[in-house]
Amino acid sequence: MCSYCGCQSLTVIRLLTIQHEQIINKLGEVRRACELEDAKFASRKAGELAAMIANHNKLEEDGLFEALKPDLEFAESLAKLQAEHQEIDELVGRIGSGEVTAIGELEITLRNNISNEENGLFPASAVTLDGPIWDAMESAQGI
């Protein structure tokens, strides 16, 4: 996880980064359940992961992504990240349905998404968005 550019000094970015760490930890639980080939246990863990991801994506998409949409330079990146979010949701759903073999693809896709956000979008948003926009995001999200 990134800690070199200072973007985590922004409350929204810090919260999203903390959520990434929690999601990765939960992903480890899902992976271990899948390795046991216990579809029922893996499904339960996948459900927990899905809930975490849904909460995280809401903050990310309704807050940060919306704030960046007016800047056309971000259009391609935002579309790519949203497509990754959908792919992650689908992969978690497959594991939730008992397809434990989807764990490898989920792990790669999720880690790539987090890297793209933390090493690209987050630092770029820190220098692009101004204080009132960050304040409005925090207020809208109740943070």
C-alpha positions as CSV (number, residue, x, y, z in Angstrom):
1,M,0.0,0.0,0.0
2,C,1.2,3.5,-0.9
3,S,2.5,5.8,1.8
4,Y,5.0,8.0,-0.1
5,C,3.1,10.8,-1.7
6,G,1.1,12.2,1.3
7,C,-2.3,11.7,-0.2
8,Q,-3.3,9.7,2.9
9,S,-3.4,13.0,4.8
10,L,-6.8,13.5,3.1
11,T,-9.5,11.8,5.2
12,V,-11.3,10.2,2.3
13,I,-8.1,8.8,0.8
14,R,-7.0,7.6,4.3
15,L,-10.3,5.8,4.8
16,L,-10.3,4.2,1.4
17,T,-6.7,3.0,2.0
18,I,-7.7,1.5,5.4
19,Q,-10.6,-0.2,3.7
20,H,-8.2,-1.6,1.1
21,E,-6.1,-3.2,3.9
22,Q,-9.2,-4.7,5.5
23,I,-10.4,-6.0,2.2
24,I,-7.0,-7.7,1.5
25,N,-7.1,-9.2,4.9
26,K,-10.6,-10.6,4.3
27,L,-9.4,-11.8,0.9
28,G,-6.9,-13.9,2.7
29,E,-9.7,-15.5,4.7
30,V,-11.6,-16.3,1.5
31,R,-8.5,-17.7,-0.1
32,R,-7.8,-20.0,2.9
33,A,-11.5,-21.2,2.8
34,C,-11.2,-21.9,-0.9
35,E,-7.9,-23.8,-0.4
36,L,-9.9,-26.1,2.1
37,E,-12.3,-26.7,-0.8
38,D,-15.1,-26.0,1.6
39,A,-17.6,-24.3,-0.6
40,K,-20.0,-23.5,2.2
41,F,-17.3,-21.9,4.3
42,A,-15.9,-20.1,1.3
43,S,-19.3,-18.9,0.4
44,R,-19.8,-17.4,3.9
45,K,-16.4,-15.7,3.7
46,A,-17.1,-14.4,0.2
47,G,-20.4,-12.9,1.5
48,E,-18.4,-11.0,4.1
49,L,-16.0,-9.8,1.5
50,A,-18.8,-8.8,-0.8
51,A,-20.3,-6.6,2.0
52,M,-17.0,-4.9,2.6
53,I,-16.4,-4.3,-1.1
54,A,-19.9,-2.9,-1.6
55,N,-19.4,-0.4,1.3
56,H,-16.0,0.5,0.0
57,N,-17.1,0.9,-3.7
58,K,-20.0,3.1,-2.6
59,L,-17.6,5.6,-0.9
60,E,-15.2,5.4,-3.8
61,E,-17.7,5.6,-6.7
62,D,-20.2,8.0,-5.1
63,G,-17.5,10.2,-3.6
64,L,-14.1,10.2,-5.3
65,F,-15.2,9.1,-8.8
66,E,-18.1,11.5,-8.9
67,A,-15.8,14.4,-7.9
68,L,-13.3,13.5,-10.6
69,K,-15.9,13.0,-13.4
70,P,-16.0,16.6,-14.6
71,D,-12.2,16.4,-15.4
72,L,-12.2,14.6,-18.7
73,E,-8.6,13.5,-18.2
74,F,-9.9,10.9,-15.7
75,A,-12.7,9.5,-17.9
76,E,-10.7,6.5,-19.2
77,S,-9.2,5.7,-15.8
78,L,-12.6,5.9,-14.0
79,A,-14.3,3.7,-16.6
80,K,-11.5,1.1,-16.2
81,L,-11.7,1.1,-12.4
82,Q,-15.5,0.8,-12.5
83,A,-15.1,-2.2,-14.9
84,E,-12.7,-3.7,-12.5
85,H,-15.2,-3.2,-9.6
86,Q,-17.8,-5.1,-11.7
87,E,-15.4,-7.9,-12.4
88,I,-14.5,-8.2,-8.8
89,D,-18.1,-8.3,-7.8
90,E,-18.7,-11.1,-10.4
91,L,-15.7,-13.1,-9.1
92,V,-16.8,-12.8,-5.5
93,G,-20.3,-13.9,-6.6
94,R,-18.8,-17.0,-8.3
95,I,-17.0,-18.0,-5.1
96,G,-20.2,-17.3,-3.2
97,S,-21.9,-19.7,-5.5
98,G,-19.4,-22.4,-4.7
99,E,-16.9,-21.9,-7.5
100,V,-13.8,-21.9,-5.2
101,T,-11.4,-22.1,-8.2
102,A,-12.2,-18.4,-9.0
103,I,-10.0,-17.4,-6.1
104,G,-6.8,-17.0,-8.1
105,E,-8.5,-14.7,-10.7
106,L,-10.2,-12.7,-7.9
107,E,-6.9,-12.2,-6.0
108,I,-5.1,-10.9,-9.1
109,T,-7.9,-8.6,-10.2
110,L,-8.5,-7.2,-6.7
111,R,-4.8,-6.6,-6.0
112,N,-4.4,-4.9,-9.4
113,N,-7.4,-2.7,-8.8
114,I,-6.1,-1.6,-5.4
115,S,-2.7,-0.9,-6.9
116,N,-4.2,1.2,-9.8
117,E,-6.1,3.2,-7.2
118,E,-3.4,3.7,-4.7
119,N,-0.6,4.3,-7.1
120,G,-2.5,6.3,-9.7
121,L,-6.0,7.6,-8.9
122,F,-5.4,8.6,-5.2
123,P,-2.3,10.6,-5.7
124,A,-3.7,12.2,-8.9
125,S,-6.9,13.2,-7.1
126,A,-4.9,14.7,-4.2
127,V,-3.4,17.2,-6.6
128,T,-6.4,17.7,-8.8
129,L,-9.2,18.3,-6.3
130,D,-9.3,21.3,-4.0
131,G,-10.3,21.6,-0.3
132,P,-14.0,22.4,-0.7
133,I,-14.5,19.3,-2.8
134,W,-12.8,17.1,-0.2
135,D,-14.9,18.8,2.5
136,A,-18.1,18.1,0.5
137,M,-17.1,14.4,0.0
138,E,-16.5,14.0,3.7
139,S,-19.8,15.7,4.6
140,A,-21.8,13.7,2.0
141,Q,-20.3,10.5,3.3
142,G,-20.7,11.4,7.0
143,I,-17.0,11.3,7.8
